């Protein structure tokens, strides 16, 4: 290294700072090799201007300092992401309600809610599988307010459907036949957490991933209270 940087500033392997540091070291080695060759072959009566290569070394040192500053920022971000994940550990094993239409069917049960606005005259609930095929259909409650459905995973053909990710669509129409917007809320059990591009995400069911800011509520799963003797 050009300057006496501490080991705490050493770039993490695989990061942009590590790649920049490796390139800088390669460029510096080439420069020093050229400089040594020039010094060995210089004309004693007309020596090289020391100010020129000193200025170049200073530029290398400046770039190096910038690289290690970036490295420290990367490490701070990594620590922040680790801290965020640690905070999300408390979510694992708990049930969360979140905004969206992707429903995880877990152990043959899927729980979701919809918020019906005022003035709806007719409404339906449709559930489609991952291939976009409609597997469940029912009338929806048109009364204003929040309504929760515990779907037993049984399709319109009467067969139990496999666990996985399904899509819920609650459609409503007013007295004039115009479509109205219905808010969808899904519920699922968190089984993991991670950070992607600085965004904390929760893993629900077999494949569903949601962002932290879409969570509406968190609660403990229902426990079997029938063990009392």
N, C-alpha and C positions, 0 to 999 in steps of 0.2 A: 504494500500500500504506500502511496505517496506521503500521506500524513499518518500520524499515530492514532488511528481510529481504534476505539475499544471493541472488544469482541461482542459487546451488547448491540453494536450497530451493524454487525455482520448480516448481510441480507439473507433471508430465508430462501433455501433452495426452491427453484421452480417459480419464484415470483419475478415480476418485472424488474425489480431492483437487482436481483441476482443476475439476470440476463444482461442488464446494463453494466453491472460491475465487471462481469466476465469480458464484455466487449471493450470496456475501458482498459482493463489490464492487458488485453491483447494489443490494443492501439499503443499503449505506453511502452510495451516491450519492443514493438516495431520502431517507435520513435527513438528509444534508447540505443537500439542496435545501429540505427542510422547515425545517431549522434556520435557514438563511439567510433564508428568507421570514419566519419568526417574528421574527428579529432586526431585519429591516427594518421590520416593522410592530409592534414592541413599544411599549408605553406607556413613555415615558421616566420617568414617575413610578412605574411599577411594572415594572421590568425583569425579564426571565426569570431564573430561578434557574440560575446557571452550574453548580452541583453536579449538577443533574439530567442535562444533556446531556454533562457531563464523564464521569459514571458510565456513560452509554450508549456513549461513545467507548471507554472502558476495556473494556467488554464486547465491542465489535467487535474490539479489539486482542487480547483473550484468545482469541476464536474464531479469529482469523487465525493466531495462534501455534500453536493446536492443529491447524489445517489443514496448516501447513507441517511440523509434526512428523510428521503422517501421511504427507505427501509424502516426507519423508526415509525413512520406513519402507518405503514403496512402492518407492523407488529401491534400497534395500538388498535387498529381496526380488527385484527385477529383476536385480540384480548376482549374487545367489545363484543364481537360475535360469540365468543366462548361464554361470556357473561350472560348474553341474551339466551343462549341455549340452556344454560344452567337454570335460569329463571323459568324456562318453559318446562323443565323436568316435572314441576308440580302439576302440570296439565296431564301428564301421562297416566293412563288408567281412569281418568275422569271423563264424564260426558260433557260435551260442549254443544251449544246451539249457535249456529252461524248463518249468515246471509248467503244465499245461493240456491241452486236447483239440483245440485248433485247429491243424491241420497245414497249413503252406504247401507246396504242390507247386511246386517251382522247377526249371525246365529239365527237366521230366518226371520229377523224383525227389523223393520225400518220405521223410524219415528221422524215425522216432519210436521210443520205447521204452516198455515197461511193466514194472512191478515186481509179480511174481506172489507172493502170500502163500502160506504153507504150507497144505496140506490141500485144494488145489483139484483136483477130479477131471475137470472139463471146462471149456473156455474157448474163446471165439471172438473174432475181430477183425472189426469192422465199420467201414467208412469211408463217410461220406455227403457229398454235395456241398453247396453253399451253399443249395440248395432243400430239403435234408433227405431227398433220395432216396439210398437205399443203392446205392453203386457198386462196392463191393468187400467180399468176405466170405472168411474163412479161419479154420481152427482155430488157436488160440493154444497156445503151449508152457505146459504146466501145472506145470513144474518151478519150485520156489521160486527167486526171484531176479529179476535184471534181464535183460530180453530186448530186443534191438534189431532193428528191421525197416527195411530200405531198400526202400520201395515204389517200383516202377518206373512208377507212374502209369497202369498198365493196368487197366481196369475189368473187371467180371465178364463183360462181353460181348466181351472181348478187344481192345477199342479203346483207343488212347492217349487219356487224358483231358487237358483243357487245364489249364495252370498256374492256380493260384488257391488259395483257402482251402477246406479240407475239415475234417470233424469225425471224430475217431477215438473209438471206443468199444470197449474190451476188457472183455468180461463173463466172469465166472467163477462156478462153482457148486461147493459142497463135496459130500461124500458123501451128504448128506441132501437135496440139491437146493436148498439155500439160496444166495442170491446173496452173493458176497463182494466187498469193495471192492478195486479194482485201481488203482494209481497210474499216471498217464499222464505221459509226458515227451516234448515235441516238440523238434525241432531245425530251425533256419532261419538264413538269412543276414541280418544287420542291414544295412539300407540307409539308415537315418536315425535321428534322435533328436529329442525335443522335451520340453517341460514343459507340463503341463495342470493348473491349480489346484495348483501346487507339487509335482506328482508327475512324476518323470522317466519317460518312456515311449520304447520302441524300436519302430521301424518295420521289419517283417519281411515279405518277399515283396511282393505287390501291394497288400495291404490289411490285413494283420494288425498290430495294435498291442498290445504287452504292457508291463506295468509292470516297472520295474527289479528290484523285490524278488522277482519270479517267476523270475529267471535263476538257474540252477543251476551252469552252467559256461560258459566261453568258450574257443574254440580256433580256430586258423588253419584256413582251408579247405584241403582236399586239393589239392595242386598236381600237375600232370602231370610225372612224373619220366621220361617216355619220350623226352625230347629229347636224351639223351646219344648221342653219335656213337660 
